[in-house]
Amino acid sequence: MKKILVAIVLIIIGFQFFLKNSPALEQEIPLHNESVHNGELILVNKETKLQQDPTNLAVIPSNLSSNVVVDSEYLLEKKVIEPLQKMFEEAAKDGIHHFKINSAYRSGNLQQQLYEENGASYALPAGYSEHQSGLSLDIGSTQGTMEKTLEGEWLAKNAADYGFILRYPKNKVDVTGIAFEPWHFRYVGLPHSVMMEKKDFALEEYLLFLKEERHYKKQIKGITYYVQYVENMEVAHIPNTDQVNISGDNHTGYIITSVIN
């Protein structure tokens, strides 16, 4: 009897915790016009092919920030450029002055050419490289290799605060299937980058976490985010908000990110 009472108390506490951390889902949004193959959180790797080419590419300005060299016409998804600029500007305030953009978006044709000319140790075939998504870029330093410079050190510590992740960390080779690349950064947006850093997740692991947990709430610098993972739905119920972002995972689900304060 005592064990039953303890179990009931734990269930009640757990339910109260759930209610406290789950806002009322009073707003309905349609999903039928969305694509699971589009958005900041799509997975592209050796096993998962890019299904949709980016649709809103923009040139990275040559005057993006005083501390970064942009000496070619590099493209990214337009929504990535503002947080990228903010990140470099904050690095400049910290005395980090020698960044260089080495690569960004690559077309399928260019990606295939690199693969055929240099082999699998250098590039993935067309459709399997994040560079083709317009969400990734290679950031270098004019002072040396990234793992040995202040630029690499600063990005490793701070990129998550601006929505970027080091996509291929040294301790996740068995997960990503890609050797350590201290220069390759991927935009996933907030709060996802911060959550991934906190839990030491590669993107593959984070998407599995979302699929299992289904939702979480996270506050970052006074802004509260509510993240939901949904599958096989034509509509979704979310908190009342006018700030919502929907991304597919490039499989079967959507990640819905709402700002709720």
Helices and strands as residue ranges (DSSP letters): H 2-21, E 27-30, E 57-59, E 68-69, E 75-77, H 78-93, E 99-103, H 108-118, G 130-133, E 136-141, G 146-148, H 150-158, G 159-162, E 164-166, G 170-172, H 173-176, E 184-187, H 192-199, H 203-213, E 215-220, E 223-231, E 235-238, E 244-248, E 253-259
